Amino acid sequence: MKITVLNKIDYINESDALLTLIAEDYDFEQLREKLLKRYGIDNEKVQDTYYRVTKIYSYMLKHLAEDMDQIRFYYKNIGEYSDNIASFVLLYDFQNISLSIDEIREKVLNISDSERLKEFSNHLNGFYKIGLTDEESEDITTVDLFRKINNSELKAEDKLLIQQIFLDKKKYLNELLSLIEKTTKLFEYFKEDFDYLGNEFYKYWTDFTTHEDLYDYIAKNVNIVFDKNLLGTYLIPNIFYCNRCSFSSRTKEEREDSQKKDSQLFDVFRIGVLFDKNLTSSSRSNDVNEINQALKLLSDKSKFEILMLIKEKSSYGIELAKSLNLSTPTISYHMSALISQGLVRVEKQNNKVFYISNKERIEEILKQIRRYLVE
């Protein structure tokens, strides 16, 4: 299995990440405190990486101030959902190897009507009401799409806006790509920092993947299980999502498609530049604050019921939504919190994501509670 570690920064992806963080008023100081509290790390490497990332972020925040209304319009989360208007404009998966601005524009403007209807419809699945299928939409018409928008759990103004974006793609696309292009040009002032972070990432993960199994490591420390892609995997640095990992794993059908290029057949793993052996579940602190965070999650009725349902059998989002009479976005919200504390593992099977209880982590927490309160 071929692991290709990249040191080249994906500036289009980083623009998308930065603008999302700005729109959500992200606080990097809170991140530093969280890392100290949860993992107890404050070494020279972490400090230097954190300094470089926050230096760039602060500069960009200042020089994009005049674009703040536009940034919030495109990148602020839609209601309680972890998605934004920009994703509907671009219909582009930023987990994949990045295209250029011109390639994105050409792709969006030249997509066929039937393919655009299908992409739009699939993108709406996360906003569906309980009971709707999560399978891909085939042979959908414009009337079907608008009916689907109206049946979603979006607010009325968001439904109208998404319909407008579908009908006038060129206007919104050009405006958004101009914003992304301005952001990437501002990055040029920090080429030295980006190069440094990319090279450090390359050195660390090249050495790591020479001696360790990447997929096993992710299963143990990120609680996500993938089938190994024997064709290959790209490992790409996340700069602004510096403490996050994201994964795009190909389905069996995609891997067997001879018409696709290597970059479309390989798995794509994006790993934050702060993420190394220090930021793993095994290095997670089990102090009182960490135990308290886990207990807060367990005290939530819905989260507790989810853990009960997936104790013995893995389930995917739609199944859990039906069982608990919750919306799929609500299930995603609860899962994000449970995964962050290591209470749930994720398993990717073809085109579906399954969740199952991480009993080892739960046992560990229960042992710590007994140590603090009983022994």
C-alpha positions, 0 to 999 in steps of 0.5 A: 500500500502506497502512502504519499505524504505531501508537503505542498500546501493546498491553498484553496482548501486552506482558504475555505478553512480559514474563511469558515473559521473567521465566519464562526469567530473561532478563538485560537486561544481557547484551542491552546487552553484546550490542548493544555488541559486535555493533553498537557502539551506545551512543548517547543514544537507545539508552541512554534506551530501554534504561533505561526498559524495564529500569526497568519490567522490574525493578519488575515482577519485584519486584511479581510475585515472589509469582506466580513459581511460576504464571508459570513454570508457564504461561510457561516453555518446554516442554523444548527448544521455544520454546513454553509452556503459556499458548499451549495455554490461550489458543490465541491468536495474540499477533502479531495486533491484541490483544483485551481480557481479556474478549474473549479469555475470551469467544473461548476459552470460546465456541469450538465443540468442532470449532474447538477440536479443530482449533486444539489440533491445529494448535498441536501441529504444532511438537511432531510427530515427523519425517514428520508433515504440517504441514498444518491438521488437519480433522475431528479427534476428541478421540480423534485429538487425544489420540493426536496428543498421545501421538505428540508429542515432549513429555515424559510429564508435559507430555502429561498436562498438555496433556490436562488443559488441553483437558478443563478449559479454564475453570479454567486460562483464568481463572487465567492471565487473572487473572495477565495482568490483574494484570500489565497493571494494574501497567503503569499505574504506567509510563504516561508511559514507555510513552507516550514509547516508543510516541510515539518509535516512531511518529515514527521509523517514520512518517518511515521508511515515508514515504521507504523501502519497508518490505518491501524494508527487512525483506528486506535487514536482517531476512532475511525476504521477504514478498509485499506486502499491498496491503490494508495493514500495521500496524506495532506497537511491541514494548517488552519484546521491544525488540530483536526483530521478529515478523511475521504475514503473511496468506495469499492466501486470508485476504486475499480473505476478505470476511468478515474485518475490516481488522485480520484482513486486514492484515499485522501487524509488531511491531518492537522499540523499540530497532530502527532503522537502527542495528540492521540487518545492514548495521550489523553489526560484522565484528570478530573476535568476530562472525566467531567466532560465525559460525564456531561455527555453521558448525562444527556438523554439523547447521547446516552440512548445513542450509546445504548443503541450502538453498544453491540451493533454498529448503526448509521445516522438514518437508522439512529434518527428513526430509532430516536425520533431525531433529525439526522443533523441532530444525530451528527451533532451528538456524534461529533461530541461523543467522538471528540471524547473517544466514546464512539468509533466510526467505521466507513463501509462503502458509502455509509458511515457507521457508529459503534460504542468504544467500550474500551474508552468507556471502561477507562472512564468508569475505572477513573470514576471508581478511582476518584470516588470509591477506592 
